[in-house]
Amino acid sequence: MGAKATGGDNGLYITTPEDMGIYLERLLTFSKEKPELGNEVLHYMANSVFSEGIPQDLPADIIVAHKMGALNDKFHDVGIVFSNRPYIITIFTDEAWEKVSLQTLADVSRIVYDFQESI
């Protein structure tokens, strides 16, 4: 699909924010090509049990299809924000406490959302 760094090494799997953005872009395309299947994936991502990260500090009426990930001191969230100007956002953190990382994900998400809504 065009990912450059995603793969496994010694049982550990790695990826990058850029690769995750490629996958989300492909998911949007897939949801248009095959709405029944693609929209089902988006539905499950938008109705995750996780409300932290990207959607945490956004307005309640904004739909966010996202997927969180965590390993040790790394906390990540990637998603599609269906605002007035829908966009893909990928945020990775490293070497921080969980509470701080989750708030950082939310803070960066809100900064991007405010910018997107202002232009």
HELIX and SHEET records of a PDB file:
HELIX    1   1 PRO A   17  GLU A   33  1                                  17    
HELIX    2   2 PRO A   35  ALA A   46  1                                  12    
HELIX    3   3 GLU A   98  SER A  118  1                                  21    
SHEET    1   A 2 GLY A   7  ASP A   9  0                                        
SHEET    2   A 2 LEU A  12  ILE A  14 -1                                        
SHEET    1   B 3 ILE A  63  LEU A  71  0                                        
SHEET    2   B 3 LYS A  74  PHE A  82 -1                                        
SHEET    3   B 3 TYR A  87  PHE A  92 -1                                        
END                                                                             
